[in-house]
Amino acid sequence: MLTLNGITVRLGGRTILDRASASLPPRSRVGLIGRNGAGKSTLMKVMIGQIDPDEGSCEMPRDTRLGYIAQEAPSGTATPFDTVLAADRERAALMAESEATEDPDRLGHIYERLNAIDAYTAPARAARILVGLGFDEEMQGRPLDSYSGGWKMRVALASLLFSSPDLLLLDEPSNHLDLEATLWLENFLKAYRGTVVVISHERDLLNNVVDYILHLEGGRVMLYPGGYDAFERQRAERLAQAEAARAKQQAEREKLQDYVARNSARASTAKQAQSRAKALAKMQPIAAAIEDPTLHFGFPSPPELRPPLITMDMAAVGYNDTPVLRRVNLRIDPDDRLALLGRNGNGKTTLARLIAAQLKPMEGAMNASSKMNVGYFTQHQVEELDVGDTPLEHMSRVMKGATPAAVRAQLGRFGFSGERATQKVGSMSGGERARLALALITRDAPHLLILDEPTNHLDVDSREALVQALNDYSGAVVIVSHDRHMIELVADRLVLVDNGTAQPFDGSLEDYTDIILRKADGNGSGGDAPKADRKAEKRNAAEWREKQKTAKNAIARAEKEMATLAAERSRIDQALFDPKSATGAEAKMTMTQLMMKRSEVEKKLEAAEEMWMEASAALEQL
């Protein structure tokens, strides 16, 4: 059991955590979520003792072994395999002592303990973890300094998982992983025997792994049972109840205020008025649910171009005269939505750079429309933003000659309106910087958007907003991402980058994840089916994807309609209950008109709910 007792943390004069309290059940798997900048990493640092809270305490059983990845990635001449083995300090110390001691009694105790902690299977376990995170046998034996920062962080993660702490704390563990490694990590965490607290914005990981969601908002935390989808439903219900209570309270406040104003001066009713004034003073206002206006992405629509935008014929691409990919045949049309699949290091980014014309084909041919404009997003652009400048200064530089109104309009599409356009980049969160980078690359309304891991710094709500914006965008999209939710909702075609080439993947993302999991389980690659079977599977998968997309779109439309109608009904109810508080169209209606309008809205709401139920049932059947 991990218990947070009224944790308060203030940093730089700002309250990050405000009396946060929760009790996490033993051996639970908890997803710690919240908007960017909410204080998730701060709370995790309190859990591991890296930050002392200003008030409150974090309690756990005595001798609990904690596991947390340090910010610095491991480095040096040691190999990933040796680094992971050394993470079990007790085993390493006992092995060293067993070679040095000459005391037979002590040696007997050492061997007994080594057997108890399964020390002799440790090399096999270490190798399995490294393979799961993408290190083949050759890579496990290379020095750490030969790897990039992302691969070193994988070694740090492997070391942490191998050490098997009682309380495993993970902060965005999938940020440096590809889809294959993310799937392996999910399976590992599902079978983990200790308590897990994971900060993640991966909707699928949160649905597949955790059994509780710890939501951090406004410095407070609340524990919800279930995965992310269950959390969303429960939170929506709580917000609806809170909104209804707030509306009821507001009506009561206005009623009391009116009574006090009318009766304070009368001697006969003064005492009652004073009593009501006291009741009014004690009434704690219920906060309204506030939509974040900055949670917005809006890609400008490009002018139409004739297809194709790009064609590749037996193209090869690579670096320093060494091809990474060969025999690439690919066509991209103005309305295409492609997702590039494959392990990190197989050439997804190389292919993306070829499509963006940052690399030229070494062999074969590549033709692109001369009028095509490309927007290419990478993590490097986020990291290279000038921290001393503002979004307005960044955009003004790249939109030379544009009017201030046009510059402001482009920033506004991505939530940087008003004062937010003049804040320093250095004070912005990673998600805000990613939004700014997207605003910069889309300033010229590109016909083709290439997004290489666009969600790494985005919280769940921001990812959902990005998915919506991409679905509203009229140009072509190429995505490299390990976020399955985004791929499923945005991509219509899958391209597998593997074995030195890029080929269309005949199936859905679910088919691909099944193949990966079968490989991980040692049950074959799933690629031995006859050609006729594969064609039938491809046909069926395409039909399934189309039906699934139709059902999801119908659900989204119905949910939007239901929300709009419910809000309208609430306004009408408020106008009926208290005509003086009515605003907008409702303020101009008579009671009879309001009643008729409510009946009309109610019928529409019932129809929208029926449409939602039918689409949900269809999706569930699929």
N, C-alpha and C positions, 0 to 999 in steps of 0.2 A: 504493500500500500504506500502510495506517495500522496502526501497531503500538503496543500498550499493553504497557509493560514494568513489571510489578510495581507498579502504581499503588496508593498508599495515601493516603487522605485522612481526616483527623480534624477534626471540627467540633464545637465546644462540648464537648470531652472525650469525644466518641463517635466510634468508627471507622466511617466510612461506606463506604469502599472499602478492602479488605484484600488487597494484593498482586494486584490484578486484572491479568490478562495475556491478550492475544488479538492475533491478526494478521488484519486485514480485507483480503481480496483487492482488487486495483485494480478500479475501476468496478463494484464490487458494490453491491447495494442491501440494507442491513442493518436489520432491525427490532430496536431495543433495548427489551427488555421486562423486567418485574419487578414485584413487588408495590408498592403505594403506599408511599413512604418508603424504598424499597430503595436509592436513590441514583442513579437514572437521569439526572436533570437535573444532578446533581453531576458525573457522569462526562462528560456532554456539555460541561460548562463547562471540564473539564480538557482536552478535545479542542481547544477553541477558544482555550485559554490564559487564560480568565477566572479560573480557580483554579489555583494552583501546588500540585502534589501534595507531601505530606510526604516521600514516597519514590517512586522510580520515575520513568518518563518516558513521554511520548507522542511517537512519531516518525512523520514523514511526509516525502515528497520535498520538497526545497528549492523555494521559490516556489509551493507549493500555495496556491491561492486558496480561503479558507474563506467559507462563507455561513451565517449564523445570525441568527434574528430576535431583536432586542433586546426587553427586557421592556416598554419604553415604546412605545406605538403612535404613529405619525406624526400630527402635528396642524398646524394653521395654515390659511392661506388658499390654499395650493397645491392643485391638483386631484389626484385619484388618478392620472390619466393622466400629468401632469407629474412626480409623485412617483416613479412607476414608471420613467419614462424617465431620471430623474436617478440611478437606482440603478446604471446602468452608468457608473461614474465616468470610465473611460477615454474612452468615447464622448463624454460631456459635455465633458470637458476638451479633446479634439481638436476638437470642433465649435466651442467658444469660441475656441480658438487659430486655427482656420482663418479666422475672421472678423476676427481682429486682426492676424495676421502679414502682412508685405509681402515676406518672403523667398520667392522662387519655388521655390528648392530645398527649403526647409522645407515649403512648401505642398504640393509634390509628395509628400514623405514622409508628410504628414498624410493626404492623399487615398488614398494607397496603404494606409495602416494602417486608415483608415475602411472601405475596401473589404474588407480582410482580416477585420475583425471584424463584417462585415455590418451596418454602422451605418445604412444607408439603409432597411433593412427593419425597423429597430427600432420605429418607431411602430406598424406593423402587428402586430408580435409583442407589444408592450405591450398593445395593444387586445385581442388574442386572449386573453391571460392574464387581463385584467380581466373580459372577458365570461365566460370559464370560471368565474371566481370570483363571478359574479352581478352585475357592474356593466354595465348597458346604456350606450348612447352618452350619454344625458342624465346618468346618474349619474357617468360618468367626468369630466364637466366641472364638477361641483359642488365647492365648497371642502371640504377634509377636516373642518373644524370643524362641518360640517352633519351629520356621521355619528356614530353611536353607537360605543362602544369596540369592539364586535364587528366592525363594518364597517371600522373603522380597522385592526384586526389583519389583515383580509383584504387591505388595501392593503399592509401590511408583508409579508405572504406573497407577494403579487404582485411586489413589488419584489425580494424575495429570489430568486424563481424566474426573473425577468427577467435578473438579474445573472449567472446561469449559473456559479456557482463550481465549482471542481474537486471540492470536498468540501462537499456540501449537508447541513446538519444541521437537522433539524426536530423540535421538541418539541410533541407533540400538535397537529399542524397542522389536524386536522378539528374541534377543539373549537368553533370559531366558524363552522363551515360547515354548510350544509344538505346533504341527500342528493345533490342535483344537483351542487353544487360539489365534494363529496367524490368523486363518480364522475369528474368532470373531472380532479381532482387525481391520482387513481389512474392515469388514462391518461397524464397528463403525466409522472409519476414513472417509469412503465414504460418510457417512451421517453427518459428522461434519460441523457445520455452520461457524466456524472461519477459519482463515488461518492456514495451517499446513506446517511445514518444517520438513521433516523426513530424517535422514541419514540412509540409508539401502543398503544392498547388496543382498536383496531378489528380484530376478527378477520378481517373480509373484506379490509380494506386490507392486513393482514399476509399474507394468503393470495394476494392478487392482485398485489402489488407486489414484495415482498422475495424475495431468493433465499438469505438467511441470517438466522437469528435469533441475536442476542447476548443470552443470558439472564443477568440480574444477580440473584444471591441470596446472602445472607450475606456481602456485600462482594466476592465473587468473580464472575467472568464465565466463561461457556462458550459457544462458537460452535457452532451446529447448522446444517447445510445444509437448505435448503428453507424453506417458509412456516410459518405457525403450526400447522396441522394436523400437518405432518411433525415439527415440534418436540415437540408433545404426545405423539406416538407414541414418538419417540426417548427423551424424558425419562421416560415411563412405563416403558420397557424398562430404562433405567438405574436407576430407583428400585427396580424389581422385583429386578434383579441385586444392587443394594446391600443390599436387605432380606434376600435369600437369603444373601448373604455375611455380613451382621450376625448372622443367626440361627446360621449355621455357626460364626462366631467366638465367639459367646456360649456355644455348646455346648462348644467347645474350651476356653474360659476356665474354665468350670465343671469340666471334666474335669481341667485342670491344677491348679485350686485344690483339688479333692478329693484329688488325688495328693499335693500338697505338704502338706496338712493331715494325711494319714494316714501319710506317710513321713518327715517332717522329724525326728522323734524317734528313728528307728531308725538306728543307726550304719551298717548295711549299705546303706541306701538314702538316706542323708542327702545324698550328693553329687548323686545323680540329682534329689532334691527341690530342692536349691539351683539346679541347672541349669534345672529347670522353672520355678522362681520367677523366675529372670532372664528366661526367655522370656516369662513372664506380664507382667513389668514393661515389657518392650519392645513388647508387643502394643498397637498404637494402636486404641482402640475405634472402630468404625464407627457413625456416628450413625444413629439410626432416623429414618425419614421421618415427619415430624410434621404432622398435619392442624391447620390454624389454626381454633380454636374460634370466633374472632370473625368468620369468613367465613360469615355467616349472615343471612338475611332471613326473617322469618316474619310474614305478614300475617294478622291475626285474621279469622276467618270471620264475615261479617255475618248477621243473621237474614234469613230469606227474605222477599222482597216480590213481589207479583204484577206481571207485565209490563203495560205498559211502564214503565220508570223515567222516561224523558223522551221527549216527542214535540215536534217543531218543524214548523210549517206555514207556509211562505212567510215565514220569519223573516228580518229584517234586523238587523244589529248593527254598531256602529262607535263613533266617539268624536266628541264636540263636534258632534252633529247631522249628522255625515258618515258614511254607511254604508261599512264596509269590505267586508262581505258582504251579499248580497241573495238572496232566493228560496231560502233554506235549508230543505230538507225532510229531517228526520232522525229516526229512532227508535232508542232505545237500550233494550235489554232487560237483565234481571239477569245473563244469562250472555254478553253481548256482549264481543268483544275487537276494538276499532277502532284502526287506525293512521291518523293524519292525514298525508297527503303533500302536497308542494308546496314551492316555493322560500320561503326566509325573506322576510318582507315581504308574502306573499300573504294572510295572515290566519289561519294555523294557531293561533297563541296567542290571537287574538281569539275564534275559535270555541271554543277550550278554556275561555276565561273565561266565555263565554255558557253553556256546558254546566255550568260550576261555579257559575252564578248570580252571578258577580261583575259581569257586565254584563247589562242588560235588553234585550230585543228592541225595536228602534225601530219595526218594522212586523211584521205577521203575528202568529203565536201560538206560545208555548212553554209546555208543561204538564209539570210534574214531580211525581212522587209526594211527597205531604206527609210521608211517613215516611222518605224517602231521606236518607241521610247521605253526604256527598261528601268525599273526601280529595284535595287538589289540591297536587301537588308542582311547584315551580319553582326555578330557580337562585337567585332572590332570597331564598328561605327559607334556603338554605345560607349565603349571604353575610350575612344578618341575625342569625345566631345570636350570642348574647352570648359573646365569647371569654373573659370572666372567670368564667363559670359552668360548671358540670359538667352532663353529661347528666342526672344525678339531679335537679339543681335545675331544669333546663329542663322535664323531664317532670312533676315535682311541681307546677310552676306551672300547666300546662295540664290536669292531672288533679286539680283541687281536689276534696277530699272523698274521694278514693280512698285505700285503705289503702296503706302502704308496700310491702306484698307485691305489690299489683296494679301499682304504679308500677315496681317492680323487674322484675316479670314482663314488662311491655311492653318495657322496655329490653333484657331478656334475649333477646327474640325477634329483636333486631337486633344481638346480639353484645356488648351493654354489660352484662356481668355482673361481679360482684365489684368489683375495684379500677377496672376500666374505666368503671364508672358514675360514679366520682368524680374522673376526670381532667379537667383544664381543657380547654375547647373550643379555646382558643388553642394548645394543644400537639398537637391532632389533625390528621391529614392531611385533604385534601379529600374522599377517599373515606369516611373516618370521619364527617365532618360531613354528607355526603350521607345516610349510613345513619341518623344521628341525626334529620335532617329527615324522612326517611321514617317513622321510629318515631313522631315527633310527630304527623304528619298522619293516621296510621292508628290512633291510640289509641282511637278510638270505633268500631272495626270498620266502616269505611265500606262502603256498598253499591256505590259507584262510585269507582274510583281514576283520577285524571287525572294523567298523568306527562309533564311537559314537559322533555325532554332529561334524563332521570334518570341517564344513564351518563357524563356529562361528566367526573366526577372519579373514576370507578370503574376499577380495573384489570380485566384480562381475567377473572380468577377471580371477582371480585366481580360482574361483569356476568353471568357464568354462574349464580352463586348467585341473582341477582335474577330472571333468566329462570325458573329452577326455582320460585322462590317465587311468581311471577306465575301460572305454570301450575298451582300447587297452590291458589291463591287462588280462592274460590268466587264473588266478586263480579264486576261489570263493570269493564272496563279501557279507557281511552282513552289512547293513546300518541302523543306527538310526539317523534320521534327520527330521527337520521341513522344509527343503528346497525342495519344491515340484518339482522344475525344475530338481534338481539332481535325485530325486526318479524316476521321469518320464523317464529320459534318461538312467538311470543305472539299475534300478530294473526290473526283469522279474516276480518275485513272491512277493506277499504282505502277511505278517503275522500279524494278529491283536492280540495284547496283551491286554486282557480285561477280566473282571469278573474272575480273578484268574487263567486264563489259556491262552494258545496261540494257535490260530487256523488259518488255511489258510483263507485269505479274498477272497471271490468269486466275483471278479470285479476289476475294474481299480481304480487308485488313484482318478480319477474324480468322480467315483461312491461313493467312501468313503467320499470325501469332500461334495458331495451332501447330504449324510446321516447326516453328522455333521451339515450342514447348516439347514436341515429340523428339526433336533432336537433343534437347537438354536431358530428356528422360532416357535417351539411348534407344528409342524405338524407331529409328530410321528417319530419313529426311522427308518422307512424304512425297518424294518426286518420282516414284516408280510406277505410277499409274499409266495405263495405255493411253495413246494419243486420243482415241475416241472418247475415253472416259474424261480426259482432261478438257476436251472441247465441250462435252456436256456439262462438266463442272463449271467451266468458264461461263457458258450460257446461263446456267442456273444462278451462278454467283452474280452476274450482271443484272438478271431479273430481280434477284433478292435485294441487291443494292438499290435499284430503282424503287421497289416497293417500300423499302425501309426509308429512303429519302422522302418519298411522298407522304408516308405516315408521320415522320418527324416534322415535316413542314406543316402538315395539317394540325398536329399537336401545338406547334409554336403559334400558328395563326389563331387557333382556338384559345390558347392561354392569353394571348395579347387581347383578343376580343373580350374574354371573360374579365380581365383586369380593368379594361376601359369601362365595361358595362357596370361592374361592381362599384367602381369609383363614382359613376354617374348616379347609380341607385343610392349610394351613400349621401351624395349631395342633395338629392331629392328628399331623402328621409330627413336630413338635417333641416331643409327648408320647410317640410311639413311640421316638424317638431318645434322649430323656432324660426318663423318667417323673417324675423329681423336679422338673423345671421346669414340669410341667403345671399349668394353672390352670383354674378354671371347671368346666364339665361334663366336660371331658376328664380332669381329675384323678380323677374318680370311676369312670372306665371301666377295665375289664381290657384286656389286650393284644388279646384276641380281639374284644371289643366295639369297640375302636379300629379294628382292621382291617376289621371289618364296616361301621363308620360311614364309614371312608375310601372303601370301595368304593361305598357309597351316594352319598357326596358327589361322587365321580368321575363317576358316571353322570349326576347332576344337572348337573354342570359341562359334560359333553359335550352334554347337551340344550340348555343355555343357549347354548353356543358355536354349536350348529347353528342355533338361533333367531336369534342375532346375524348369522350368515353369510347366512341367508335374507333377513332384513330389510335387511341391507347391500346384497345383490344387487338386491333390489326397489328400494331407494332409488337405486342406481347406474343401474338401467334407466330410472327416472323422469328 
